[in-house]
Amino acid sequence: MATRRGFLGTASAVGAATLFTGQSASTASAATAGITATDEKAARDAIRAVNTRMRANYATLKSELTTQLSPVIVVSNNAVGGRFTLVNGGKQVETVDPVPEYFELAKSIAHVPLGLFSVLAAYLGDQVPNIPNADRIDPHDLDMVVTKAPGDKGWITPLNAFKTTLQTAHTKLGTANLPLDLENSCDKILSEAVKFIDASVAAQSFDMVSFNRFAATVYPSIRVNMTFAATAQITGIEGLMKRWRALIGEQAWSNLYVTVLSIWTTAELNQASVIIRRTMNQAKVDTHLIDLPTVETPSDPVFVALDNLARIVQDNVAAEMVFNTDLKVADALKGKEDLLSDEILQQIGGTAPTARTAAFGTATATAAATATATAGACPVTGHTAAV
């Protein structure tokens, strides 16, 4: 990547820091030249104004480009499998929640253990007991989650309230008209959850061991619910992509951009992205399918998606024009890399980390990459993209 070595000459990195930030050198130079502090401030403000004007011009370009983006599909993840908006010819054509309802229902019951955890977590002991995979629980993380003193019984009332919700769902489960296998798995999860609550309240006690035992009991049923949810999402999204593809035509579809907004915890291998990528132009999917992690779901996801996409598209063109003599820097501007990152790594003698390796370990990262590369068929249903 580009460096400042031509400018710095033989100066070391330390020397460079002194050059840009050292006040003693600056003061001595100013005094020699007869420059006042006011003169220096005015000069530096004039330099800053260049960047301010550049950013204003860049923002204007982006604002104009936002109205020209086409075709684009914006995906906002939600509890019902995702909200999809088609933008074509600069206009929002249609917004759809395409996933069948049983996706939401299957996930709702699969979330029961998380619901119990949410009530009980603050009351867990702050020491990791001898349980399977205990080494995977960070003791510091646990200590921060546990906020209640030992023996505090404040969990009993909210846990009983959650039990009432579970019992109502259990009582009405038979009239929800669910597929039999899904109904049976939901029945198992709900009934075991009520048993766990009853036993914990009767004993006025629970711990990680008892919760882990409950979680292990219902996990096979949760997997059934996950299978149904995945099938629903694949069916709904692929059907919508096929319809929209026919609507805008093959030529437009070949240039399709898709932006998927999700919270950070679901940004890697996002479920919507995994399904959609197989329906896109495979020659462009790596640059035209864009996952946008957000802190929280924005109030106007289409605006946020188009605003980000406009920046990405104009950066793609700017990169080749501004850095036409250094393609590595051009690629950085076109991607997620900060332009100074390589220079910083060179000066500190470091190397760029691999995000997934850092987070999940080399073996997991390799497996995830392999799974992504061979994701021609859904691992749950075996379906391949029909569009």
C-alpha positions as CSV (number, residue, x, y, z in Angstrom):
1,M,0.0,0.0,0.0
2,A,1.1,3.6,-0.5
3,T,3.5,5.0,2.1
4,R,4.8,8.4,3.0
5,R,8.4,7.4,2.7
6,G,9.0,9.5,-0.4
7,F,7.9,12.5,1.7
8,L,9.8,11.5,4.9
9,G,13.0,10.6,3.1
10,T,15.3,8.8,5.5
11,A,13.4,10.0,8.6
12,S,12.4,7.2,11.0
13,A,8.8,6.6,12.1
14,V,9.7,8.3,15.4
15,G,11.2,11.2,13.4
16,A,8.0,11.4,11.4
17,A,5.9,11.6,14.6
18,T,8.2,14.4,15.8
19,L,7.8,16.1,12.4
20,F,4.0,16.1,12.6
21,T,3.4,16.6,16.3
22,G,6.5,17.9,17.9
23,Q,5.8,21.3,19.3
24,S,9.4,22.2,20.0
25,A,10.5,21.9,16.4
26,S,7.4,23.8,15.2
27,T,7.9,26.6,17.7
28,A,11.6,27.0,16.9
29,S,10.9,27.0,13.1
30,A,8.1,29.6,13.6
31,A,10.2,31.8,15.7
32,T,13.0,31.7,13.2
33,A,10.7,32.7,10.4
34,G,9.0,35.4,12.4
35,I,5.6,33.6,12.2
36,T,3.1,34.4,15.0
37,A,0.8,31.8,16.7
38,T,-2.1,33.6,15.0
39,D,-0.4,33.1,11.6
40,E,0.2,29.5,12.3
41,K,-3.4,28.9,13.4
42,A,-4.8,30.6,10.3
43,A,-2.6,28.5,8.1
44,R,-3.6,25.3,9.8
45,D,-7.3,26.2,9.6
46,A,-6.8,26.8,5.9
47,I,-5.4,23.4,5.5
48,R,-8.3,21.8,7.4
49,A,-10.7,23.7,5.2
50,V,-9.5,21.7,2.2
51,N,-10.6,18.4,3.8
52,T,-13.9,20.0,5.0
53,R,-14.7,21.2,1.4
54,M,-13.7,17.8,0.0
55,R,-16.1,16.0,2.4
56,A,-18.9,18.4,1.5
57,N,-18.3,17.8,-2.2
58,Y,-18.2,14.0,-1.6
59,A,-21.4,14.2,0.4
60,T,-23.1,16.1,-2.4
61,L,-22.0,13.5,-4.9
62,K,-23.3,10.7,-2.7
63,S,-26.7,12.4,-2.2
64,E,-27.1,12.7,-6.0
65,L,-26.0,9.1,-6.5
66,T,-28.5,7.7,-4.0
67,T,-31.3,8.6,-6.4
68,Q,-29.6,6.8,-9.3
69,L,-28.9,3.4,-7.6
70,S,-30.6,0.6,-9.6
71,P,-31.4,-2.2,-9.2
72,V,-31.0,-2.7,-5.5
73,I,-32.6,-5.1,-3.0
74,V,-32.6,-3.9,0.6
75,V,-33.0,-6.6,3.3
76,S,-33.8,-5.6,6.9
77,N,-33.7,-8.6,9.2
78,N,-36.7,-8.9,11.5
79,A,-38.6,-11.4,13.6
80,V,-40.6,-12.7,10.6
81,G,-37.7,-13.7,8.4
82,G,-36.7,-10.4,6.8
83,R,-38.3,-7.4,5.1
84,F,-37.3,-7.0,1.4
85,T,-37.5,-3.8,-0.7
86,L,-36.8,-3.7,-4.4
87,V,-35.5,-0.4,-5.7
88,N,-35.4,-0.1,-9.5
89,G,-35.1,2.9,-11.7
90,G,-34.5,5.0,-8.6
91,K,-37.9,4.2,-7.1
92,Q,-39.1,1.8,-4.4
93,V,-41.1,-0.8,-6.4
94,E,-42.3,-3.1,-3.6
95,T,-41.7,-4.0,0.0
96,V,-42.4,-7.6,1.1
97,D,-42.2,-9.9,4.1
98,P,-41.8,-13.1,2.0
99,V,-41.2,-15.8,4.6
100,P,-44.0,-18.1,5.6
101,E,-45.5,-17.6,9.1
102,Y,-44.2,-20.8,10.5
103,F,-40.7,-19.4,10.4
104,E,-41.6,-17.0,13.1
105,L,-43.6,-19.6,15.1
106,A,-40.8,-22.2,15.0
107,K,-38.2,-19.6,16.2
108,S,-40.5,-18.3,18.9
109,I,-40.6,-21.6,20.7
110,A,-37.0,-22.3,19.9
111,H,-36.1,-19.2,21.9
112,V,-37.6,-20.5,25.1
113,P,-34.3,-21.4,26.7
114,L,-33.0,-17.9,25.9
115,G,-36.1,-16.6,27.6
116,L,-35.3,-18.6,30.7
117,F,-31.7,-17.5,30.6
118,S,-32.6,-13.9,30.3
119,V,-34.6,-14.1,33.6
120,L,-32.0,-16.2,35.5
121,A,-28.6,-14.8,34.2
122,A,-28.2,-12.0,36.7
123,Y,-28.7,-14.6,39.5
124,L,-26.1,-17.2,38.3
125,G,-23.2,-17.9,40.6
126,D,-20.1,-15.9,39.6
127,Q,-17.9,-19.0,39.5
128,V,-17.9,-21.4,36.5
129,P,-18.7,-24.9,37.9
130,N,-17.3,-28.1,36.5
131,I,-19.7,-28.5,33.6
132,P,-19.1,-29.7,30.0
133,N,-17.1,-27.1,28.0
134,A,-16.7,-25.0,31.1
135,D,-13.5,-23.6,29.6
136,R,-15.6,-21.9,26.9
137,I,-17.2,-19.6,29.4
138,D,-15.1,-16.4,30.1
139,P,-15.1,-15.9,33.9
140,H,-14.9,-12.2,33.4
141,D,-17.9,-12.2,31.1
142,L,-19.9,-14.2,33.6
143,D,-18.9,-11.9,36.4
144,M,-20.3,-8.9,34.5
145,V,-23.5,-10.7,33.7
146,V,-24.1,-11.7,37.3
147,T,-25.4,-8.6,39.2
148,K,-27.4,-10.1,42.0
149,A,-26.1,-11.2,45.4
150,P,-26.0,-15.0,46.3
151,G,-29.3,-16.1,47.7
152,D,-31.4,-13.3,46.1
153,K,-34.8,-14.8,45.1
154,G,-35.8,-11.9,42.8
155,W,-35.9,-14.3,39.9
156,I,-38.9,-16.3,41.1
157,T,-41.6,-13.7,40.2
158,P,-40.5,-13.0,36.6
159,L,-39.8,-16.7,36.1
160,N,-43.4,-17.6,37.1
161,A,-44.7,-14.8,34.9
162,F,-42.8,-16.4,31.9
163,K,-44.3,-19.8,32.9
164,T,-47.8,-18.3,32.5
165,T,-46.9,-17.2,29.0
166,L,-45.4,-20.7,28.2
167,Q,-48.5,-22.5,29.6
168,T,-50.8,-20.4,27.5
169,A,-48.9,-21.2,24.3
170,H,-48.8,-24.9,25.3
171,T,-52.5,-25.0,25.9
172,K,-53.3,-23.5,22.5
173,L,-50.5,-25.3,20.6
174,G,-52.9,-28.0,19.2
175,T,-55.1,-25.4,17.4
176,A,-52.2,-23.5,15.7
177,N,-52.4,-25.8,12.7
178,L,-48.6,-26.5,12.6
179,P,-47.0,-29.4,10.8
180,L,-47.0,-32.5,13.1
181,D,-43.3,-32.7,13.6
182,L,-43.1,-29.0,14.4
183,E,-46.0,-29.3,16.8
184,N,-44.3,-32.2,18.6
185,S,-41.0,-30.4,19.0
186,C,-42.8,-27.3,20.3
187,D,-44.7,-29.4,22.8
188,K,-41.4,-30.9,24.1
189,I,-39.7,-27.5,24.5
190,L,-42.7,-25.9,26.3
191,S,-43.4,-28.9,28.6
192,E,-39.8,-29.3,29.6
193,A,-39.5,-25.6,30.3
194,V,-42.5,-25.6,32.6
195,K,-41.0,-28.6,34.4
196,F,-37.7,-26.8,34.9
197,I,-39.5,-23.7,36.2
198,D,-41.6,-25.7,38.6
199,A,-38.6,-27.6,40.0
200,S,-36.5,-24.5,40.4
201,V,-39.3,-22.5,42.1
202,A,-40.1,-25.5,44.4
203,A,-36.5,-25.7,45.4
204,Q,-36.1,-21.9,45.4
205,S,-32.8,-22.7,43.7
206,F,-31.2,-23.2,40.3
207,D,-27.6,-23.3,39.0
208,M,-25.7,-23.8,35.8
209,V,-25.8,-27.5,36.1
210,S,-29.6,-27.7,36.3
211,F,-30.0,-25.2,33.5
212,N,-27.5,-27.1,31.3
213,R,-29.4,-30.3,31.9
214,F,-32.7,-28.7,30.8
215,A,-31.0,-27.2,27.7
216,A,-29.6,-30.5,26.7
217,T,-33.0,-32.2,27.0
218,V,-34.7,-29.7,24.7
219,Y,-31.9,-29.2,22.2
220,P,-33.0,-32.0,19.7
221,S,-36.4,-30.4,19.6
222,I,-34.8,-27.0,19.0
223,R,-33.0,-28.5,16.0
224,V,-36.3,-29.6,14.6
225,N,-37.6,-26.0,14.9
226,M,-34.5,-24.7,13.2
227,T,-35.0,-27.1,10.3
228,F,-38.6,-25.8,9.8
229,A,-37.5,-22.2,10.1
230,A,-34.7,-22.6,7.6
231,T,-37.0,-24.3,5.1
232,A,-39.5,-21.5,5.4
233,Q,-36.9,-18.8,4.9
234,I,-35.4,-20.6,1.8
235,T,-38.8,-21.1,0.3
236,G,-40.0,-17.5,0.8
237,I,-36.8,-15.7,-0.2
238,E,-36.1,-17.8,-3.3
239,G,-39.7,-17.5,-4.5
240,L,-39.5,-13.7,-4.1
241,M,-36.1,-13.5,-5.9
242,K,-37.5,-15.5,-8.8
243,R,-40.5,-13.2,-9.1
244,W,-38.4,-10.0,-8.9
245,R,-35.9,-11.4,-11.4
246,A,-38.7,-11.9,-13.9
247,L,-40.1,-8.4,-13.1
248,I,-36.9,-6.4,-13.9
249,G,-35.4,-8.7,-16.5
250,E,-32.1,-10.6,-16.9
251,Q,-30.0,-7.6,-17.9
252,A,-30.9,-5.6,-14.9
253,W,-30.6,-8.6,-12.6
254,S,-27.1,-9.2,-13.7
255,N,-26.1,-5.9,-12.2
256,L,-28.2,-6.3,-9.0
257,Y,-26.9,-4.9,-5.7
258,V,-28.2,-6.4,-2.5
259,T,-27.6,-4.8,0.9
260,V,-28.4,-6.8,4.0
261,L,-28.8,-4.8,7.3
262,S,-28.3,-6.9,10.4
263,I,-26.9,-6.5,13.9
264,W,-23.3,-7.4,14.4
265,T,-24.0,-10.8,16.0
266,T,-25.6,-12.0,12.8
267,A,-23.5,-10.2,10.2
268,E,-21.2,-13.2,9.4
269,L,-23.0,-15.7,7.2
270,N,-26.2,-13.9,7.6
271,Q,-29.1,-16.2,6.8
272,A,-30.6,-13.9,4.2
273,S,-27.3,-13.4,2.5
274,V,-26.6,-17.1,2.3
275,I,-29.9,-17.7,0.5
276,I,-29.7,-14.6,-1.8
277,R,-26.2,-15.0,-3.0
278,R,-27.0,-18.1,-5.0
279,T,-29.7,-16.2,-7.0
280,M,-27.4,-13.4,-8.0
281,N,-24.9,-13.0,-10.9
282,Q,-22.1,-15.2,-9.6
283,A,-19.4,-13.1,-11.4
284,K,-20.4,-10.0,-9.3
285,V,-21.9,-11.5,-6.1
286,D,-18.7,-10.9,-4.0
287,T,-18.8,-7.2,-4.7
288,H,-22.5,-6.7,-5.1
289,L,-23.8,-8.5,-2.0
290,I,-23.1,-6.2,0.9
291,D,-23.7,-7.0,4.6
292,L,-24.1,-3.9,6.6
293,P,-23.8,-4.5,10.4
294,T,-25.7,-2.0,12.4
295,V,-25.9,-1.2,16.1
296,E,-29.6,-1.5,16.0
297,T,-32.3,-1.8,13.3
298,P,-32.6,1.7,11.8
299,S,-35.9,3.5,11.6
300,D,-35.5,3.9,7.8
301,P,-33.4,0.9,6.6
302,V,-33.9,1.7,2.9
303,F,-32.3,5.1,3.4
304,V,-29.4,3.7,5.4
305,A,-28.8,1.0,2.9
306,L,-28.9,3.3,-0.1
307,D,-26.7,5.9,1.7
308,N,-24.0,3.3,2.4
309,L,-24.3,1.8,-1.1
310,A,-23.9,5.1,-2.7
311,R,-20.6,5.6,-0.8
312,I,-19.5,2.1,-1.9
313,V,-20.3,2.7,-5.6
314,Q,-18.6,6.1,-5.8
315,D,-15.6,4.8,-3.9
316,N,-15.4,2.0,-6.6
317,V,-14.9,4.6,-9.3
318,A,-12.9,7.0,-7.2
319,A,-10.4,4.2,-6.3
320,E,-9.5,3.6,-9.9
321,M,-9.2,7.2,-10.8
322,V,-7.3,8.5,-7.8
323,F,-5.0,5.5,-7.2
324,N,-4.5,4.4,-10.8
325,T,-0.8,3.9,-10.1
326,D,-1.2,1.7,-7.0
327,L,-3.9,-0.9,-7.4
328,K,-3.4,-2.2,-3.9
329,V,-4.4,1.1,-2.5
330,A,-7.3,1.2,-5.0
331,D,-8.5,-2.1,-3.7
332,A,-8.4,-0.8,-0.2
333,L,-10.5,2.2,-1.0
334,K,-13.0,-0.1,-2.8
335,G,-13.2,-2.4,0.2
336,K,-13.4,-2.3,4.0
337,E,-9.7,-1.6,4.6
338,D,-8.6,1.7,6.0
339,L,-6.1,3.4,3.7
340,L,-3.6,3.9,6.5
341,S,-3.9,0.4,7.9
342,D,-1.1,-1.1,5.9
343,E,1.2,1.8,6.6
344,I,0.5,1.5,10.3
345,L,1.2,-2.3,10.2
346,Q,4.5,-1.7,8.5
347,Q,5.6,0.9,11.0
348,I,4.6,-1.2,14.1
349,G,5.9,-4.5,12.5
350,G,2.5,-6.2,12.6
351,T,0.3,-8.2,10.3
352,A,-3.4,-7.9,9.5
353,P,-5.5,-10.3,11.6
354,T,-8.1,-12.6,10.0
355,A,-11.4,-11.6,11.6
356,R,-13.0,-15.0,11.7
357,T,-9.8,-16.7,12.8
358,A,-9.4,-14.2,15.6
359,A,-12.9,-14.7,16.8
360,F,-13.4,-18.4,16.3
361,G,-10.1,-20.1,15.9
362,T,-8.3,-21.4,12.7
363,A,-10.2,-24.7,12.5
364,T,-13.6,-23.0,12.7
365,A,-12.6,-20.3,10.3
366,T,-11.4,-22.9,7.7
367,A,-14.6,-24.9,8.1
368,A,-16.7,-21.8,7.7
369,A,-14.9,-20.7,4.6
370,T,-15.2,-24.2,3.1
371,A,-18.9,-24.3,3.9
372,T,-19.4,-20.9,2.3
373,A,-17.5,-22.0,-0.8
374,T,-19.5,-25.1,-1.2
375,A,-22.9,-23.7,-0.3
376,G,-24.5,-24.8,-3.5
377,A,-27.2,-26.5,-1.5
378,C,-29.0,-25.8,1.8
379,P,-27.3,-27.9,4.5
380,V,-30.7,-28.5,6.1
381,T,-33.0,-29.2,3.2
382,G,-30.6,-30.0,0.4
383,H,-32.4,-27.5,-1.8
384,T,-30.5,-25.7,-4.5
385,A,-31.3,-22.3,-5.9
386,A,-34.0,-22.5,-8.5
387,V,-33.6,-19.0,-9.9
